[in-house]
């Protein structure tokens, strides 16, 4: 939009100039030279070579194209556009050596990165001026060839402010702030006074060195020379104070500024963003009289990183609508936000824009696109985005492995994992997380062993995943070994690792070890409290579980959430504390401001059913404000079985047969109730109905760990490599028992 407006403005200026060239006298044409030069400058800046060539044609017709200022501007225009034919023609029109032309040639070659050609032109010049020396110094500094730049600076006969400033700025840009400050001192000793550009670079050097005292000295000189109100100097001072985490001084400078530009506002905006104060950052953003791509990108990125994906996407829409072009960082943040929202359609639209501007092959953008598609369940499109990345880094590989794992394509994940040129801990974690998610516990342990053999150091996330696998299998010995590694590597004070350890011990029945870990945790989060309460309840320590919850409430450091209250209800349910459980359930909305979900209601039904309050449990289900889970009816059916209420059993069984098309647990329980009552025809009918509906009961599994190897057994299972010997021993034991 902005470019279109500029083009229209230039077209209008060109028509005005051409009309003047055609109809006015030569005196008036000469008066328009300044205007022509201005238009040529704009054409060169916007790279509008077609319009420039048209204007050049009109200038040739009027015979003023050879006028010195205009000829130089035309040459610069063709140089910037790389038109070699026109450049050669223009150079022929200059008779002999021309200092201005040579300076133009040197400057353009330096911009193109042709440093050797620029140096050749410079060395061959019979005469040089201050512009020549400053250009060659700045050019070499810009491309990191510091030694050569210093070589020319030391031989520069024009030791003017511009030469000193170019060298000091170049040193700072190349990370040589200490050398820059030494040169600045030499400059002051030589009697040359700095200008605003010099001070801007010097303040930046002080910031890079994190030297507050040096910065204060420079500030004193700034005030003495009279640049304290200069815009660029003030902006540098804000940045300097922010680098030293002195936000108060930074804000004070900003508030005292007589004039501010987009850089000033963006610096203050970034200050609040870095502090994590998004409310104040947004207020500053909304107050900005002018914004640039950096301002927009800063806010969008922070919203995305802080988890407010919706705000990030909405702000991106505003940015595009107002005609701003998002940069790579901004687009990556938006794609990340869309991943969190699983907004596939909008993601495809943004992907189309990325393809249009041709940055889809960038590793940063490509990884974000892979993550987007995989989180939306389209790993096929994620793989297309992955394959389009030209230079894949480990982040790209990890994103695709994680994407496959997320979508239960574990074979594809492993195949791609094996191809990663250089793996890191995240690579291994991505694979193991997939195995854990889909209960491939043996593969989790195998992956962990391979990781250790590869020499890769496990991190906190690795231990959290492997300990979770141990907890799922109640693999105590393996968990103890991992605990030793955790202590050895110094991860035992991490809240996530400690939570995984206490959960592992609790699920393995070692409640004392679980309690010890919980007590010594330097920091606890809601997951830690939930795991401890749940662990105590599952192991029959309901009173202790509720005591821990009361301690949690007393700390008031963390607000109770749905999971903690679910663990509390579970404790009350499994230990017969019905009235106390109902008290906590009724307090969820009134005291804790938490809306109970279906799982909480199911827990209450289980609580009432276990205690024999079947009518109350049935009424509770019927009065539920949400659709009851099939597990709620199954819990009531279990209570009916325990307390032999056959009339209610029939009603509940009928309801289960309506709801549990894909949930066999209700039918299994119903079958067991009929069997316990000796109603074998009903048992056969129930099992036949299950078979007709294609429902299958998950086989019960037992396991035992011997010498760090897990042995699993299913009913009538002969897959174990020593199953023959096992059944022979069982038969022998059965025979011995019959003799007793």
N, C-alpha and C positions, 0 to 999 in steps of 0.2 A: 504493500500500500504506500509506504513512504517513498520507495523507489519510483513508483508510478507518478506520484506528485512531483518529485524532483525532475523526472523526464519531461513532464508537461511544462514545468517552469523553464527548463532549458530550451524546449522547443519554442516557447514564446519569446525568450531572449534572442534566440537565433533568428527568428522572423524579423524582430525589431532591428537587429544588426544588418541583415541582408537588405531590408528596405532602406536603411541608412546608406549602405554601400551603393545601391542602385540609383538613388534619387538625390543624394546630397553631394555637395562639392567636396573636393579633396581636403579643404580645411576642416570641414565637419567630420570627415572620415578620420582624420588624425585625432580629432577630439574624442573619437570613440575607441581609440586604442586600448585604453584602460578597461573599457567594458568588454572588448573582445578577449583581452587577456584573462579577465575574470571568468568568462564563459568557458574558455579553453581549460582553465583550472578545474572547473566543475565537471567538464566532460572527461578530463583525465582521471579525476577522483572516482567517478562512477563507471569508468571503463566503457563509455559510450562511443566506441570507435567509429561506428557508422555515421552518427551525427557529426563527429569531429571531421571525418573525411569530406562530408558535404560542405561544412563550413570552410574547410581548407580550399575546396574548389572555388567558392565564392571569393575568398581572399586572394587567390591567384588571379582571378578575372579582374579584380580591382587593382592589382599590382602592388598590394601592400603585404603580401605573404612573406616577403624578404625583409620586412622591417624587423630590426634586431630583436626586440622583446617578443614579437609574435612568432618569429622563426624559432626562437629557443623554446617557446611554449609548445609549438607544433612538434618539435623534435622530442620533447619530453612525453607528449601524448603518444607518439608512435613507439617510443622506447618502452613506456609502461605497458603497452598493448602487445609488444613483441613483434611488430610488423617490420621484419628485416628489410624487405624491399623498399619500403617508404623511408626507413631509417637511413639506408645507403644513399638514397636520393637526396635526403635532407642534408647529410654530411657533405655531399659534393658541393652543395650550395654555399657552404661556409668556406671562405678563402683562407687557407693556411691554418695556423694554430689559433684556436679560440679558447680562452681560459674557461669561459662559462660552459661551452659545449663539452670540454673535457671533464669538467666537474659533474655535468649531467650524466655523461657516460660512466664515470666512476660510481656515482650514486646508484644508478640503475643496476649495474653489474653486482654491486654489493647487495642490493635488494634481492636479486635473483640467486644469490649465493655463489656467484662466480668470483670468488675472492682473488684467485690468481690472476684473472684477467683484469680485475680492478687494480691490483698492485702493479701489473705491467703498465697499464695506462698511466698510473700515478708516477712510476719511476721514470717513464719516458717524457714526462712533461718538462718543457724547457723552463717553465715558470709556474709557480704554485702560489695560491693565496691561502688565507685563513680557512676558507670553506673547504679547500682541497684537503688540508691536513686534518681538520675536524671530521670530515666524511670518512677518510680512511681509518682513523682511530675508532670511530663509532661502529663502522662496518665490521672490523675485525673483532671488536668486543662483543657485538651482537651474536656472532657465530662461535664464540668461546675461544677464539685464538688470541688469548690475553697477552702472551709474550710478544707477539708481533705488534699488537696494538701499543704496548708499552715502548717497544723499539721506536715506533714512529713518534710517540708522544715525547720521548726524551730528545729526539732530533728536530722537533718542531720549533722553528724560529719564532712562531707566533704563539707565545705562551700567554694566551688571552684567557678570559673567563670561560669562553666556550670550549676551549681545548681541555682545560682543567675539569670542567663539569662533565664533558663527554667521557673522560678517563675515569673519573670518580664513579659516575653512574654505571659505566661498563663493569668496573670491579664489583660493585654491589650486585649487579645482575648476575654475575658469575659466582656469587657466593663468597667473594673475597672481601668481606666487610672490614676486617682488620686492616688490610692494605689500603682500602678506600679511606679509612679514617686517618691513617698515616699520611696519605697524599693530601687529604684535606688540611691537615696541620701545616704541611709544606706550602700549600697554596696560600694560607693565611700569613705565613712567615714571609712569603714573597711579595706581600702587599696587595694581592688580588682579593677583592671582596666578593663573597658568594651572592648568587641571586636565588630566586625562589626554586628553580630547578635543582640547583646545587643542594639547597637545604632539604628538599624533598628526598633526594638520594641519601644524604647524610643521616637524616632521621631514620630512614629505613635501615641503614647500616647499624645504628644504635639499637634498633629493635632486633635485628638479627643477632647481635651480640648480647642481647638482654642486659644491657648496661644502663641502669637508671641514672647513675651519676653522670655518665657521658652525655646522656640525653638531656639532662638538666642543664649542663654546660652549653650545649647547642641551643637549647631553648632560650637561655640568657642572651646568646649572640643574636638569635632571631629577633628578639625584642629590641636589642640595641640597634640593629640594622634597620628595623622597621617592617619586617615581613610577618609579624604575628597575626595580621588579619588577612594575609594572602590565602586564597582558597586552597591551592594545592598543598601549601605548607600545613595549614590547619588539618586537612585530610590526613596527611602523613603523621601529624601529632596524635590524631585519634587512633590511627592504626598502631602507632608505637605504644601508646598506653594500653591498648587492648592486648598487645603481645605480652605486656607485663602484668596482665590481669587487673589493671587499675581501671575498672569500669567507671568509677566515680569521676576521675579526671577526664576520661574520654567523653563522658556525657556533658561535663562542664564546658569543655572546649566546643562541643557541638552546639550547646545552647548559646554560647557567646559569639558564634560565628555571625558576621554581618551578612554573608551570603552563603548559600549552600547549593551544591549540585547533587547529581544522582549518586556520585561516589560517596559523598558525606552521609547521605541518607542510608545507602546500602551498608556502609561500615557500622552505623548504629543498629541497623536492622540485624546484621550478622552478630552483633554483640548480644542482643537479646536471644537470638536463635541459639548461640553457643551456651548461653546460661540456661537454656531450656524453658525460658519464659515465653511461651508461644502467644499468650494473650497480649503482652506488651509488644512483642514482635509484630503481631498482626495490626495493632493500633498504629505503630510506626509506619508499617507498609501502607495502610489505608490513608495516612496523612501525607505520604510522599507526593510532592507536586509533579515529579517526573520519575519514571521507572525505566530500568533497562532489563535486558535478558538475565543479568546476574541477580537482580532483586527478585524477579519472579522465580527464578530457579532456586534461590535460597529458601524462600517460603515453601515452595512445593516440595523440595527435598526434605525439609524438616517435618512437614506434615506427614510425609510418607514414612520417615524414619521413626516418628513418634507413634505410629499406628493409626493415625487419623487419615486413612486412605481416601475416604469420601471427600474430605476437605481438600486433599491434594488434587484429586481429579477435577473437582469443581473449579479450583483456582486455575488449573491448566486450561480448562475450557475458556475462562475469562481472558487468559493470556493470549490464546490463539485468536479469539474474537476481536481483541484490540490490536491485532496486527503484528504482534511480537513473534520472533522466530525462536522456538525453543532450542537450546544447545543439547549436546550429548548427555550431559549430567542431568538436565531437566527431563529429557525423554526417558532416561533409565529410571529416574525416580517415579515418573508417571506409570511406566510399565510395571514397576514393582508394586505400586499402589493398586493397579488393576489386578495384579496377581492376588493380592490380599482379598479383594472384592470378588475374585473369580469372575470378572466381567469380560467374558470371551469376545463378545461382539464389539465392544468399545476397544478392546485390545487389538482386534484385527484392523480396526480403522487407524489406530495409532501406528500399527505395523506398516500399513499402507503408506502413511506419511514418511516413516523411516526409510522405506524402500524408495520413495520418490526422491528423497534428498541423498540417498546412496550411502547410508552409514550402517546398514544391516550387517556388514561384514566385520564391524568393530567388535572386539571381544567383550567390552563392557555392555554394549547394547545387546549383543547376541545372547549373552548369559541371562539378561533380564527377560528376553523374549522366550528363551527355553523355560525359564521358571514360570512365566505366565501360562504358556500352553500346557505344561505338565500339571500345574495346580488346577487348571480347568478341565483336566482329564483327557487332553488331546496330546499325548506324548508323540504321536506321529508328526504333528505340526512342530512340536518341540524339536524333534530330530532334524526336520528340514532347516529350522533356524540354526541348530547346532552345526549342521554340515556346511552352512553358508559362511560361517566364521572363517576368515582366512588364516589368521595366526591364533590358534587356540591356546589359551593359558590353562593352568590347573583349575581355575574357577569355572571355566566353560565345561571342562570334563566333569567336574564335580556336580555342576548343575544338571547335566544330562543324566548322570548316574542316579542322583537324588530323584530326578523326575521319573525315571523308570521304576525306582523303588517305591515311590509314592503311589504309582498306578499298578502295583503288584506284578510288574514285569521283571521279576527278579533274575530270570535267565539273561534277559537283555542287559540288565544292570551289571551283572557279573561279567558278561562278555565285553562290555564297554570298559568296565573297571580294569580288566586285564590289559587293555590297550593304552591306558593312561601312561604317557612317557615318563612322568615324574610324579609319583603320588605324594600326598601329604596326609596328615591326620584326618582332615575333613573328607578326603577321598574314602578312607576306610570307614569313617563314621557314617557316611552317606549310605554305603552298602549295608553295614550292620543295622542301621536304623530301619531299613526296608525289611530285613530278615526279622527283626524284633516286632515290627508292626503286624506282620502276617504270621507270627508265632513259629518261625523257623529257628527255634532256639539252638539246635545243634549247629546250624550254619553261623549263628552269632558267635558261638564259642570257637568254631573253626576259623572264622574271620579274625577274631581277636588273637588267636595263636599265630596265624600267618602274619598279622601286623607286627607282633613282637619279633618273629623270626626275620622280618624284613629290616629290622632296625629302627622302624618308625616309633617314636615315643607316643604312647597313648595320652590323651588329655582328659579333662574332666568329663566332657561329653561321652568319650569312649567308655569310661568307667560307669557312668550313669546307665548307658545302654546295656552293658554286659551284666551289671548288677541287677538290672530289671529282668533280664533273662533268667538269672539265678533265682530271683524271687518267684518268677512264674513257675519254675520247676522245683522250688524249695530245695535247691542244691546248696546245702549248707557248707560242705567242705570246699567246694569251688568258690563260694562267696567269701569264706575265710581267707583263702589264698589271695583273692582280689583285694580284700581288706589290707593284707600285708603290703601289697604293691602300692595301694593308695597312700599308706603311711610313709612308705619309702620315698615316693615321689612328692610328698608334701601336699597332697590334695585333701587331707582329712579335715581341713577347716572350711572347705567349700560347702555351701549350703545345699547345692544340688547333689553332690557326691554323698554327703552325710545323710541326706534324705533317702537316697537310693540304698545306702547301707542299712539304715534302720528298718526300711521296708523289707529288705532281703531277710534280715534276722527275724523280723516279726512273722513273715510268711513261712519261714522255716521253723517256727515254733520257739525260737530262742529269744524270748521276750526280754530277759534280763539284759542281754547285749544290746538289744534295740533301745531299751530305756537308758543305758549308759551313754550311748551315742547321742541320744536326744538331749540328755542333761548337759553334756559338755559342748553342745553346738554353740559357737559364739554368736551366731545369727540364725534366726528361724523365719521361714516364710509360711504362707498359708498351706503349701503342700506338705511341709514338715509336720505342722500341727495335725493336718488331716491324716497323714500316714501313721502318726503315733496313736491317735484316737482309734483309727480303724484297726491297727495292729493289736491294740489291747482288747478291743471288742471281739475280734475274731478268735482270740485265744482265751476268751471267757473272763476277762478282767473288766467287766462293765463298769464297776464302781470307779476303778482307776481311770478308765477312759473318760468318764464324766468329770472326774477330778481334774484331769488334764484340760478338758474343755473349759471348766470354771477358771483355771489358771490362765488359759488363753484369753478369756473375757476380761480377766482382771488386768492383764498387761495393756490392753486397749491400743496396742501398737499396730494391729491389723484388724480390719473389720471381718466378721464371719462371712463366709461365702456359701454357695449352694453345696459344695462338696463337703465342707466341714460339718454342716448341719445334717447332711445325709449320713456321714459317719456317726454322728451322735444318735440319730434315729436308729441306725443299724445296731449300735451298742445297746440301746434300750430294748430293741426288738429281740435280740438274741439272749438277753438276760432277764426277760420278763418284767422289765420296768415300764409297764404300759402307761400308767398315769403320768410318769415323768416324761415319757416319750411324747404323749399327747400335748403336754405342757410346752415342750420345745417346738412341736409342730405348729401349735396355735400362736407361738411367739414369732414365727418366721416373718409374717407380714407386719404384725403390730410392733414388735421390738426391733427386729433386724432389717425390716423393709426389704424382704426378699420374697418374691413370688414363688411358691412351691411348684415344682414341675412334676411330671408323671412318676418319676423315680421316687420322689418323696412320698407321694400318695401310696405307691406300691409298698413302701417300707412300713407305712402305718397299717395297711391292710395285713401285711405279714405279722406285724406286732399284735394286732387284735386276734388274728386267726390262731397264732401260737398259744395265746392265753385262753382260747376257747370262747371268745366273745364273737361268735360267728355271725349272729344276726346283725350286730353292730358293724362288723366288717363288711357284710353284704350291703347294708344301707349306705355305708361310707363310700363304697364303689359306685353305687347308683347315683349318689349325690355329687360325685366328683365334677368340677367345672371343666375338666379336660377329658379327652378320650382315654380310658384306662388301658394300661399295658396288658398284654396277655399274661405277663408274669403276676399281675395283681390277682387275676382270676385263678391262676395256678396256685398262688399262695393260699387263697381261700379254699381251693380244692384240697390242698394238703392238710389244712385245718379240719376240713370235713372228714378226711381219711382218719386223722388222729382221734377225733372225737365221735366217729361213727355216725355222722348225721347224713343218712342216705337220701333223705328227701331233698336237702339242699344240694347234695352231690349231683343229683339229676339235673337240677336247675343250672348249676354252675357248669356241668359237663356240656349241656346244650349250648350255653353261651360260648364255651371254649371252642366247640366244634364250628361255631359261626365265625369266630375271630382268628383261630389259630391255624389257618391254612398253611402257613409256612413256619409254624413253630411247633415242633413235635413234643416239646416238654409237657404241654397240657395233656395230650393224648397218652403219653407214657405214664403220667401221674394218675390219670383216669383208669388206665389199665391196671395199675398197682392197687388202686382202691377196690376195684371189682375183684381182683385176685384175693386180697385180704379178707373180703366178705364171702369168698367161695363162689362167686358168680362167674363161672368159667365161660359160659356162653357169651356173656357181655365182654369178657376179656378178649375172646376170639373175634367178636364183632368189632371191637375197638381197633385191634391190630390189623384186621382186614381193611377197615376204613383208612388207616394210616397208609397201608400198602397201596390202596387204590388212588390215594391222593399224592403218592410219590414221596411221602414223608419218611424220613429215616432218623432213627435215634442215634446220636453220637455215641460211639463205643466208649465205655468206661476204661480208663487207663490207670495203671499203676507203674511206678518206676522205683528203681533203687540205684544209688550211686556207689560204685566200687572202684577205688583207685582212680578217682577223677573221671571215670567213664560212666555215662548214664545209660541204664538199661531200662527200656520201656516195654510194657506188656499190656496187650488188649485181650478181651475175652475170646477164648478159642483161637488164639493167635499163634501161628507156627513160623513167623518170620524171623525170630531170633535164631542166630547161628548155633545156639546150643539148646534149642527147644526140646529135642528128643531126650537129652539127658535131664532137663528140667522136669518134663512130664514123668519120666521114670522115677525120679526122686519123690515127686508128688504122689505117685501111685504107691510107692513104698511107705510113705508117711501115712497115707489113707489106710493101708493094710495094717500097719502097726496100731493105728488108732482103733480099728475095729476089734483088735485082739484085747484091748484094755477093758 
